[in-house]
Amino acid sequence: MAEVNSVFNRDKRGEWQPSKLPTPSEAFKRPLKLSPILKALFGRDEVIWPQNTLYMALAVVSWLYLTPEQSRTNSFALGWIAEIYVRNATVLLLIAGSLHLRLYVQKSQGQRHKFNHRWLSTRNRAFLFGNQTWDNIFWNFVSGCTIWSGFEAVTLWAYSNNMLLWGVDWHTNPIYCTLLMVGVIFLRVLHFYWTHRITHWKPLYKAAHYVHHKNVNVGPWSGLAMHPIEHLFYFSGVFIHWILPSHPTHAIFHLMHAGLSPANGHSGFDQIEVNNQPAIKSGDYFHYLHHRYFDCNYGVPMIPLDQWFGSFHDGSPEAHKAMRARQRRLKLGNQKTSSKH
């Protein structure tokens, strides 16, 4: 792994990395201490503030003003399902589209804080239409938003027909509802890690996950650029609300978090500048390393599953050596298994 230039934060291959490398959440260190837990929950760019607060607010507004009434959702009809799709597609367009416009169309900050020194592909046969952006947008709206909205429609239909444990209400159970709202974030992380590992299983990778990994150099539209099979896995986390006593707001937030957070996480930039100064935490360098190296960082540092299961990579030369050593051991083990057969 090439040494990093400390002045420009770029190595000899042109790869940029933040000055502060990813670390597992302090909240999970033993012995457990209240201060790191509170910092992890409420610190800037941590669990709750600011991105997840935005998604929570969007979910609440969507439930109150942009979701069809129960009298309509108790039976399937194209009209109200289409309304859900239009609402989700519009929010996705606003978030992913605004990031893409600022960072990749206007190029308002050039390549400052950009992980990969290349821009998105425009003449590459690996992508639909030969264009990475149009390929990604296609998968976002034709597959991603459709399956997202489909899962939401089925869940709302089940709530409306009293098939689920909708035994909680914000007025009568405010503490439980608030805790579950925050808990959805952790449920998402756990579900993402395990479904992500599953899609790296060779048959599933060849059938579906390869579509997402065509995006080595990621952009805002890359986050939800997946094969329909992977979208089915990815959005299936909402089924926890078929079991756990929940309010429809929780299910909407769960799906909205899954649908919207990848745009920011895949922005390809570590920071968004305001007046030429870093102001807003953007792309997820930890996950960018997964796109770059493939065999590491299946989850997020918030819950240190990658550290626990030996796939943690923080971008340092030491972590890179450890990853290569693990890959060699696995390859050697596979060769020994094959020779026995």
Secondary structure, DSSP 8 states (H G I E B T S, - for coil): ---B-TTT-BBTTS-B--SS-----GGGSSS--HHHHHHHHHSBTSSSBTHHHHHHHHHHHHHHHSS--HHHHTS--HHHHHHHHHHHHHHHHHHHHHHHIIIIIS-TTTTTTBSSSS---SS-TTSGGG-HHHHHHHIIIIIIHHHHHHHHHHHHHHHHTT-S-----TTT-HHHHHHHHHHHHHHHHHHHHHHHHHHTSHHHIIIIIHHHHT-SS--GGGTT---HHHHHHHHGGGGGGGTS---HHHHHHHHHHHHHHHHHHTSSBSEEEETTEEEEE-S-HHHHHHHHHSSS--S-TTS-HHHHTT----SSHHHHHHHHHHHHHHHHHHHHHHHH-
